[in-house]
């Protein structure tokens, strides 16, 4: 069973930066869209950033101009560069990858923004 593994989370001060990575446990083929979601304390899971197979990107309004999603198709890896982090960005961040008839999810990585 293929699993996605996120990395790069942690504790950072407000205004700081983190870079999240997500890769599958084994090679997967025909990957289309990739995305990052997050779920903050007491909140519903929300879409943070999305990138299509042709590198078209879309962001939640709350992270525009601060976060950048990118992908490396050769490595089946998706990244989320997060800058100017705010306490309200604190959440568990999940990656997802879509292939025909299926979507894979990672278990999540904690990002805490606090002084």
DRENPA-3360 file (N, C-alpha, C; in nm, 2 decimals, always signed):
BEGIN
1 = XXXXXXXX = +0.08/-0.12/+0.00/+0.00/+0.00/+0.00/+0.09/+0.12/+0.00 ~ +0.07/+0.21/-0.10/+0.15/+0.33/-0.11/+0.11/+0.43/+0.00 ~ +0.21/+0.49/+0.06/+0.18/+0.59/+0.17/+0.26/+0.72/+0.13 ~ +0.20/+0.83/+0.16/+0.27/+0.96/+0.15/+0.33/+0.99/+0.28 ~ +0.45/+1.05/+0.27/+0.52/+1.09/+0.39/+0.55/+1.24/+0.39 ~ +0.50/+1.31/+0.48/+0.53/+1.45/+0.49/+0.65/+1.47/+0.58 ~ +0.73/+1.58/+0.56/+0.84/+1.62/+0.65/+0.86/+1.77/+0.64 ~ +0.93/+1.82/+0.74/+0.96/+1.96/+0.74/+0.88/+2.04/+0.84;
9 = XXXXXXXX = +0.79/+1.98/+0.91/+0.71/+2.06/+1.01/+0.79/+2.08/+1.13 ~ +0.74/+2.16/+1.22/+0.81/+2.19/+1.35/+0.76/+2.32/+1.41 ~ +0.83/+2.37/+1.51/+0.80/+2.49/+1.58/+0.88/+2.61/+1.52 ~ +0.81/+2.72/+1.49/+0.88/+2.83/+1.43/+0.82/+2.96/+1.49 ~ +0.90/+3.06/+1.50/+0.85/+3.19/+1.56/+0.77/+3.26/+1.45 ~ +0.68/+3.35/+1.49/+0.61/+3.43/+1.40/+0.70/+3.51/+1.31 ~ +0.67/+3.51/+1.18/+0.76/+3.58/+1.08/+0.86/+3.48/+1.02 ~ +0.87/+3.36/+1.07/+0.97/+3.27/+1.03/+0.92/+3.19/+0.90;
17 = XXXXXXXX = +1.00/+3.09/+0.86/+0.98/+3.02/+0.74/+0.99/+2.87/+0.77 ~ +0.92/+2.79/+0.69/+0.94/+2.64/+0.69/+0.92/+2.59/+0.55 ~ +0.98/+2.48/+0.52/+0.95/+2.42/+0.39/+0.91/+2.27/+0.41 ~ +0.79/+2.24/+0.37/+0.73/+2.11/+0.39/+0.76/+2.03/+0.26 ~ +0.78/+1.90/+0.27/+0.80/+1.81/+0.16/+0.71/+1.69/+0.18 ~ +0.67/+1.63/+0.07/+0.58/+1.51/+0.07/+0.62/+1.42/-0.05 ~ +0.65/+1.30/-0.01/+0.68/+1.20/-0.12/+0.62/+1.07/-0.09 ~ +0.59/+0.99/-0.19/+0.54/+0.86/-0.16/+0.64/+0.75/-0.12;
25 = XXXXXXXX = +0.59/+0.65/-0.05/+0.68/+0.55/+0.00/+0.74/+0.46/-0.12 ~ +0.67/+0.46/-0.23/+0.72/+0.40/-0.35/+0.67/+0.48/-0.47 ~ +0.73/+0.45/-0.59/+0.70/+0.53/-0.71/+0.55/+0.50/-0.74 ~ +0.49/+0.61/-0.77/+0.35/+0.60/-0.82/+0.35/+0.67/-0.96 ~ +0.26/+0.63/-1.05/+0.25/+0.68/-1.18/+0.12/+0.76/-1.21 ~ +0.13/+0.83/-1.32/+0.01/+0.91/-1.36/-0.04/+1.00/-1.25 ~ +0.05/+1.06/-1.18/+0.01/+1.16/-1.08/-0.04/+1.29/-1.14 ~ -0.16/+1.33/-1.11/-0.21/+1.45/-1.16/-0.19/+1.56/-1.06;
33 = XXXXXXXX = -0.30/+1.61/-1.00/-0.29/+1.72/-0.91/-0.23/+1.67/-0.78 ~ -0.16/+1.77/-0.71/-0.11/+1.75/-0.58/-0.16/+1.87/-0.50 ~ -0.17/+1.86/-0.37/-0.22/+1.97/-0.29/-0.18/+1.95/-0.14 ~ -0.19/+2.06/-0.07/-0.17/+2.07/+0.07/-0.29/+2.12/+0.14 ~ -0.33/+2.05/+0.24/-0.45/+2.09/+0.33/-0.39/+2.11/+0.47 ~ -0.47/+2.17/+0.55/-0.44/+2.19/+0.69/-0.56/+2.18/+0.78 ~ -0.54/+2.14/+0.90/-0.65/+2.14/+1.00/-0.59/+2.20/+1.13 ~ -0.64/+2.32/+1.16/-0.60/+2.38/+1.29/-0.69/+2.33/+1.40;
41 = XXXXXXXX = -0.65/+2.37/+1.53/-0.72/+2.32/+1.64/-0.86/+2.37/+1.64 ~ -0.96/+2.28/+1.65/-1.10/+2.31/+1.65/-1.15/+2.36/+1.52 ~ -1.08/+2.33/+1.41/-1.12/+2.38/+1.28/-1.14/+2.26/+1.18 ~ -1.21/+2.29/+1.08/-1.22/+2.19/+0.97/-1.10/+2.19/+0.88 ~ -1.08/+2.08/+0.82/-0.97/+2.07/+0.72/-0.99/+2.17/+0.60 ~ -0.89/+2.24/+0.56/-0.91/+2.33/+0.45/-0.80/+2.32/+0.35 ~ -0.83/+2.35/+0.23/-0.73/+2.35/+0.12/-0.64/+2.47/+0.14 ~ -0.51/+2.45/+0.14/-0.41/+2.55/+0.15/-0.36/+2.59/+0.01;
49 = XXXXXXXX = -0.31/+2.49/-0.07/-0.25/+2.52/-0.20/-0.27/+2.40/-0.29 ~ -0.28/+2.42/-0.42/-0.31/+2.31/-0.51/-0.23/+2.34/-0.64 ~ -0.17/+2.23/-0.69/-0.10/+2.24/-0.82/-0.14/+2.13/-0.91 ~ -0.17/+2.17/-1.04/-0.22/+2.07/-1.13/-0.10/+2.00/-1.20 ~ -0.13/+1.90/-1.28/-0.02/+1.83/-1.36/+0.05/+1.92/-1.45 ~ -0.01/+2.04/-1.49/+0.06/+2.13/-1.58/+0.11/+2.26/-1.50 ~ +0.12/+2.24/-1.37/+0.18/+2.34/-1.28/+0.10/+2.47/-1.27 ~ -0.03/+2.46/-1.29/-0.12/+2.57/-1.25/-0.14/+2.56/-1.10;
57 = XXXXXXXX = -0.12/+2.67/-1.03/-0.14/+2.68/-0.89/-0.26/+2.76/-0.84 ~ -0.30/+2.73/-0.72/-0.41/+2.80/-0.66/-0.39/+2.80/-0.51 ~ -0.42/+2.91/-0.45/-0.40/+2.92/-0.30/-0.52/+2.97/-0.23 ~ -0.53/+2.93/-0.10/-0.63/+2.99/-0.02/-0.59/+3.14/+0.00 ~ -0.69/+3.23/+0.01/-0.67/+3.37/+0.03/-0.58/+3.40/+0.15 ~ -0.59/+3.32/+0.25/-0.51/+3.35/+0.38/-0.36/+3.32/+0.36 ~ -0.32/+3.25/+0.26/-0.18/+3.22/+0.24/-0.12/+3.28/+0.11 ~ -0.20/+3.35/+0.03/-0.15/+3.40/-0.09/-0.04/+3.50/-0.06;
65 = XXXXXXXX = +0.07/+3.50/-0.14/+0.18/+3.59/-0.13/+0.27/+3.55/-0.02 ~ +0.24/+3.44/+0.06/+0.33/+3.40/+0.16/+0.37/+3.25/+0.14 ~ +0.29/+3.17/+0.08/+0.32/+3.03/+0.06/+0.33/+3.00/-0.09 ~ +0.42/+2.91/-0.12/+0.44/+2.87/-0.26/+0.44/+2.71/-0.27 ~ +0.36/+2.66/-0.35/+0.36/+2.52/-0.38/+0.43/+2.49/-0.51 ~ +0.51/+2.38/-0.50/+0.58/+2.34/-0.62/+0.59/+2.19/-0.62 ~ +0.63/+2.13/-0.74/+0.64/+1.99/-0.75/+0.76/+1.95/-0.83 ~ +0.81/+1.83/-0.80/+0.92/+1.77/-0.88/+0.87/+1.63/-0.93;
73 = XXXXXXXX = +0.83/+1.63/-1.05/+0.76/+1.51/-1.11/+0.86/+1.39/-1.11 ~ +0.99/+1.42/-1.13/+1.08/+1.31/-1.14/+1.09/+1.23/-1.00 ~ +1.07/+1.31/-0.90/+1.07/+1.25/-0.76/+0.94/+1.23/-0.70 ~ +0.83/+1.25/-0.78/+0.69/+1.24/-0.72/+0.68/+1.32/-0.59 ~ +0.74/+1.44/-0.58/+0.75/+1.51/-0.46/+0.68/+1.64/-0.47 ~ +0.61/+1.68/-0.37/+0.54/+1.82/-0.37/+0.60/+1.89/-0.25 ~ +0.62/+2.02/-0.27/+0.67/+2.11/-0.16/+0.58/+2.22/-0.13 ~ +0.59/+2.27/-0.01/+0.52/+2.39/+0.03/+0.62/+2.48/+0.11;
81 = XXXXXXXX = +0.65/+2.59/+0.04/+0.74/+2.69/+0.10/+0.65/+2.79/+0.18 ~ +0.67/+2.80/+0.31/+0.59/+2.89/+0.39/+0.67/+3.00/+0.45 ~ +0.64/+3.12/+0.42/+0.71/+3.24/+0.47/+0.62/+3.33/+0.55 ~ +0.68/+3.42/+0.62/+0.60/+3.51/+0.70/+0.49/+3.44/+0.78 ~ +0.53/+3.33/+0.85/+0.43/+3.25/+0.92/+0.37/+3.33/+1.03 ~ +0.24/+3.30/+1.06/+0.16/+3.36/+1.16/+0.11/+3.26/+1.25 ~ +0.07/+3.30/+1.38/+0.02/+3.20/+1.47/-0.10/+3.13/+1.42 ~ -0.18/+3.19/+1.34/-0.30/+3.13/+1.28/-0.27/+3.02/+1.17;
89 = XXXXXXXX = -0.14/+3.01/+1.13/-0.10/+2.91/+1.04/-0.08/+2.78/+1.12 ~ -0.08/+2.78/+1.25/-0.06/+2.66/+1.33/-0.17/+2.55/+1.29 ~ -0.12/+2.44/+1.26/-0.21/+2.33/+1.21/-0.14/+2.20/+1.18 ~ -0.21/+2.10/+1.16/-0.15/+1.98/+1.10/-0.17/+1.99/+0.95 ~ -0.06/+1.98/+0.88/-0.06/+1.99/+0.73/-0.05/+1.86/+0.67 ~ -0.14/+1.84/+0.57/-0.15/+1.71/+0.50/-0.13/+1.73/+0.35 ~ -0.06/+1.64/+0.29/-0.04/+1.64/+0.15/-0.13/+1.53/+0.08 ~ -0.16/+1.56/-0.04/-0.24/+1.46/-0.12/-0.20/+1.46/-0.26;
97 = XXXXXXXX = -0.21/+1.34/-0.32/-0.17/+1.33/-0.47/-0.28/+1.25/-0.53 ~ -0.32/+1.29/-0.65/-0.43/+1.23/-0.72/-0.38/+1.15/-0.84 ~ -0.43/+1.03/-0.85/-0.40/+0.94/-0.96/-0.54/+0.90/-1.01 ~ -0.54/+0.84/-1.13/-0.67/+0.79/-1.18/-0.75/+0.71/-1.08 ~ -0.87/+0.75/-1.04/-0.96/+0.67/-0.96/-0.92/+0.67/-0.81 ~ -0.81/+0.74/-0.77/-0.77/+0.73/-0.63/-0.69/+0.86/-0.59 ~ -0.70/+0.88/-0.46/-0.62/+0.99/-0.40/-0.54/+0.94/-0.28 ~ -0.42/+0.97/-0.28/-0.34/+0.93/-0.16/-0.32/+1.05/-0.07;
105 = XXXXXXXX = -0.32/+1.01/+0.06/-0.30/+1.11/+0.17/-0.19/+1.08/+0.26 ~ -0.12/+1.18/+0.31/-0.02/+1.15/+0.41/-0.08/+1.16/+0.55 ~ -0.01/+1.12/+0.66/-0.06/+1.12/+0.79/-0.06/+1.26/+0.86 ~ +0.01/+1.36/+0.79/+0.01/+1.49/+0.84/+0.14/+1.52/+0.92 ~ +0.18/+1.65/+0.91/+0.29/+1.70/+0.99/+0.25/+1.83/+1.06 ~ +0.29/+1.84/+1.19/+0.25/+1.95/+1.27/+0.34/+2.07/+1.25 ~ +0.27/+2.18/+1.23/+0.34/+2.31/+1.22/+0.28/+2.40/+1.33 ~ +0.37/+2.45/+1.41/+0.33/+2.53/+1.52/+0.41/+2.67/+1.51;
113 = XXX = +0.33/+2.77/+1.51/+0.39/+2.91/+1.50/+0.36/+2.98/+1.63 ~ +0.47/+3.00/+1.70/+0.45/+3.06/+1.84/+0.58/+3.12/+1.88 ~ +0.57/+3.22/+1.96/+0.69/+3.28/+2.02/+0.72/+3.22/+2.16;
% end
